[in-house]
Structures are given as C-alpha cells and as structure tokens.
C-alpha cells in the first residue's frame, strides 16, 4: 500500500518525491495519536533526512526500502524482503510489470526486448512469472 501511495503521489513519473510529498504519504498511514504527537514533524524530517542517501532532498522508492530494511539484515532476509516489496500484487510471483520495476530500480533499462530476454533467462519453469527461487537466482547472476 505504501508503494501504491508513493506512485500515486509521483504525478510526474520521476520515481522521486519531495520531502513535502513524502510527508503527505506518511500522513496517510499515521494514526491520529502519532499525528498529535508534538515530535511527529521533527521525526518525519529526521527519517526523511536519513532516507535521502544522496542528499538531493528527494526520496526514491529504493531509498525507502534501504531505510526500512537497511544493511544490517541477513542476505536471505534482504532477498525475501526485496521480493515481497517488488511483488506489488501480492501473488507470490513477479510478473513482467513487476520485473520491469526491479530492473528500473537496479539501474537497468527495462525496454521490452531486455525484459523478454531477462524473463526468458530467469523463468526456469516457463510459467511467465518469477517465483522467489528464480528471483534469487537472477540476483545471484548480477
């Protein structure tokens, strides 16, 4: 749901939100008690500054994931978390649209030809989608 809210707020399709846009997204998920806390705005600023790894005062989805799951998790936990984050429809698989998002966030141009080639290489059971094991194998190839 957070990713959907992020994408909805990203009206220009840049993949980035300003701090004020990101605060609006956070407000959608905050409880009334959290909103009433006098330190809520300060905490938002602190968290956004921590998430903004490159200091451009813009937040990407990748920066949110890095903040949320960090570098301290075990590699297998990171992979499971990443898989769940990319599986936006929650069906336990990555379809072509979701794979395109993985590629985009990895800095790979997800043009249709590259997407078909990646899917063909990674989809070992030829069901047209990637399960968790296929996703891990794809990540190991990098």
C-alpha positions in Angstrom: 0.0 0.0 0.0 2.9 2.3 0.8 4.3 1.8 -2.7 0.9 2.5 -4.3 0.6 5.7 -2.3 4.2 6.7 -3.4 3.4 6.0 -7.0 0.2 7.9 -6.8 1.9 10.9 -5.4 4.6 10.7 -8.1 2.5 12.6 -10.6 5.4 13.4 -13.0 6.6 9.8 -13.0 10.2 10.7 -12.0 10.3 8.0 -9.4 11.1 10.6 -6.7 9.1 12.6 -4.2 10.0 15.8 -2.5 10.1 15.8 1.3 6.7 17.5 1.4 5.2 15.0 -0.9 6.7 12.1 1.1 5.3 13.7 4.3 1.8 13.6 2.7 2.3 9.9 2.0 3.4 9.2 5.6 0.4 11.1 6.9 -1.9 8.7 5.0 -0.5 5.8 7.2 -0.1 7.6 10.5 -2.5 7.1 13.3 -4.3 10.1 14.9 -2.2 9.6 18.0 1.0 9.8 16.0 -0.2 12.9 14.2 -1.0 14.5 17.6 2.5 13.8 19.0 4.4 17.1 19.2 7.5 15.4 17.8 5.8 13.9 14.8 7.0 16.6 12.3 10.5 16.5 13.7 10.6 12.7 13.5 9.4 12.9 9.9 12.2 15.3 9.0 14.8 13.2 10.7 13.6 10.0 9.0 13.5 11.7 5.6 17.0 13.0 6.0 18.2 9.6 7.0 16.5 8.1 3.9 17.9 10.7 1.5 21.2 8.9 0.9 22.3 11.1 -2.0 21.3 14.4 -0.3 19.1 15.7 -3.2 16.1 16.4 -0.9 14.1 13.9 -3.0 13.1 10.4 -1.9 13.1 7.4 -4.2 11.4 4.1 -3.5 14.8 2.4 -3.4 15.8 4.9 -0.6 12.7 4.0 1.4 13.5 0.3 1.1 17.1 0.8 2.2 15.9 2.8 5.2 13.3 0.3 6.1 15.4 -2.8 5.7 18.9 -1.4 5.9 22.2 -3.1 5.5 22.0 -5.0 8.8 19.7 -7.8 7.7 21.0 -11.2 6.8 21.3 -11.6 3.0 18.4 -14.1 2.8 16.2 -11.8 4.8 17.0 -8.9 2.5 16.2 -11.1 -0.5 12.8 -12.1 0.9 12.0 -8.5 1.9 13.0 -7.2 -1.6 10.9 -10.0 -3.3 7.9 -9.1 -1.2 8.4 -5.4 -1.9 8.6 -5.9 -5.6 5.6 -8.3 -5.6 3.2 -5.4 -5.6 0.1 -7.5 -6.3 0.9 -9.9 -3.5 0.5 -13.1 -5.5 3.9 -14.6 -4.6 5.4 -14.1 -8.0 6.9 -11.3 -10.1 5.1 -10.7 -13.3 6.6 -8.8 -16.3 5.4 -5.4 -14.9 7.0 -6.1 -11.5 10.2 -7.4 -13.1 10.4 -4.1 -15.1 10.3 -2.2 -11.8 13.0 -4.4 -10.3 15.2 -3.7 -13.4 14.4 0.0 -13.3 15.4 0.3 -9.6 18.5 -1.7 -10.3 19.5 0.9 -12.9 18.9 -1.4 -15.9 16.9 0.0 -18.8 13.7 -2.2 -18.9 12.9 -1.9 -22.6 10.6 -4.7 -23.9 13.4 -6.6 -25.5 15.6 -6.6 -22.4 12.5 -7.5 -20.3 11.7 -10.5 -22.5 15.3 -11.7 -22.5 15.6 -11.4 -18.7 12.3 -13.2 -18.2 13.4 -16.0 -20.6 16.7 -16.5 -18.8 15.2 -16.3 -15.3 11.9 -18.1 -15.6 13.1 -21.7 -15.2 9.7 -23.3 -15.1 8.4 -21.3 -18.1 5.2 -20.1 -16.3 5.6 -16.5 -17.4 6.5 -15.2 -13.9 9.3 -15.4 -11.4 8.9 -17.2 -8.1 11.2 -16.4 -5.1 13.9 -19.0 -6.1 14.0 -17.7 -9.7 14.3 -14.1 -8.4 17.2 -15.1 -6.1 19.0 -16.9 -9.0 18.5 -13.8 -11.1 20.0 -11.6 -8.4 22.9 -14.0 -8.0 23.8 -13.6 -11.7 24.5 -9.9 -11.2 
